[in-house]
Amino acid sequence: MITANKLIELMYLSMTDPKIIEIIEKMGLEQPTITEEYEEEKAVYADDSLNSGIVFTFKELNGYSSNGEPCLVKIDFTKEDVIAFPYKLTSTDNYIYCCEKLGRNADYRYKRFMKTSKVWVQTLDNKKLFKLIVDFRDTTFSKIKYILVMDFNETELTQKLIPNED
């Protein structure tokens, strides 16, 4: 059974890793391929043609790619009806429930953009960090709109994120 938490375990794996290929195949998504667009966007996507609410983004990252090959750096969870949100979060959860389910308050929030989002820094079993971004429907953080799992970038801490104070 494919779960959101199992998908998160794939973070930073190469787009040609057998685990990635198997999951994308099981989900009925199109396997990512490097095209001319990759040279412009520097990203490869697993096609969400079935409207499953899951989108995989692959990019090259220092320390996280294999032989310069793009690796999984972002997973968009936009619907929970096909695959439940990670960490037992649901679209009806407010910020307080999220904190309870995740065991702590959010670590960060965005300075300018994504004002309806809270950010938790999480650790994979291999000790690599990632951001769990929960975007809420409004600035009162009453219900979850979608969840992003993204690579953790130290530069973002000073440029885009500020410590959460609640």
N, C-alpha and C positions, 0 to 999 in steps of 0.2 A: 504494500500500500504506500502510495506517495503522500508524504505529509510536508507541510511547509518547513518544519524543523529539519527534515531530511534534505530538503532542497538547500537550506542554509549551510549544511555541512559540505556542500559542493563549492562554496565560495573559494575563489582563487585557483581552482583547478583549470587546466588548459581546456580549450573548446574541443580538443580531440581526445580528451581523457575518456576512457571507456565508460566511466560512471556517468559523465555528462551525456555522452552519446546515448546511453541506455535510457536515462531519464527523459531526455528530449523525445526519444522514440516512443516511449511508453505514454508520454503526454500528447502525442500526435502533433508535435510542433515540428516545424521545418528545421533541419540541422543547419547551424550557422556555417556560412562560407565566406571567405575573404573575396571581396569583389572590388571594383574600381571605387565604389562608394567608401570603402574602408580607408582608402588613401585620403579622402576628404574628411570624413567624420572621425576616423581613428576608432571606430567602434563597429562591432558585429552584433546582430540581434537574432535571437531565435524567434521566428515568426509566430505570432499569436493568432493564427488563422481560425482556430476554433473558438476564439473569444473566451478562453479559459480564465482570463484574469491574471495570467502569469506571463511575464516577459523577462527574458534573460538578456543581459548586456555583457559583452565580452570586449575587453581592451587589453593592451599591453601595459603592464605595470612593473616597475623595477622591483625585483625580488619576488614577484608573484607570477611571473610568466615562465613558460618552458620554451627555451630556444627562441625567444622573441615572439612566441605565439600568443595570441590573445587569451586571456583567462577570464573566468566569471567574476565580474566586479559589481554587478547590480542585479537584484531580483525585484521586480515590481509585483506586489500582491494587490490587485485592484478589486477582486471579487472574492468572496469567501464561500460561494455556493458550490464551486468545483473542488477547491482545496481550502480547507480552513486556514485562517490566518495563523502565523507562528505564535508560539508561547501561549496558546489557548486564548488569544485575544479575539474579540468579536466586534463586529461593526457597531454594536450597541454599547460597547464599553466607553466610559468617559475616562478622563485623565487619572482620576483617583483609582479606578479599577485597574487601569494599565499599571500604575505604580505597585499596586498590590500583587498583580500577577507576575510582574518583573522583579519584585522584591526590593524596589528602591525608586526614588524620584528620578526623573530624567536628568541626564548629565548636562545637556546643552539645549539651546534653542538657537534659531537662526537670527542674525542681526537684522536683515532687511527682508529677504524673501522667505516664503514659507512660514509666515507668522502664525499659522495655525498648526505648526508642527512642533513636536518634542523629539529629542534625540537621546537614545541610550547607547553607550559604547559597550559592546558585547565581545566576548572572547570565544574563539573556536577551540576545539580540543588541541589543535596544533599551536595554540597560543597566539595566532594571528588575530588582530582586532578587526571589527567591522562596526558600522553604524546601523542601528535599528531606528529608522525614522518613522514615526507614527504621525500621519497627517489627519487632523480632525476636521470636522465639517464647519467649525466656526472658531472664533477666538475665545470662546468659553470652554473649549476642549470637551464638548459634551458627547460626541459620538465619533467613532473612527470612520474616516473616508477611505483611506488606503494606507498600505504599509510598504516602505522601501527598505531593502537591505542593501547597503553599499559599502564599498571599500572604505577603510579608515585612512584618512589623509591628514597628517600632522599640520600641513599648511592651512587646512580649513579652520583649524582651531583659532587661529588669529585673524583670518580673513573673513570667514563666513559665520562662525559659531561663537556664541558667548555662553558662559556658564549659566545654567538654569538656576533660578533663585525662587523656589517655591517649597 
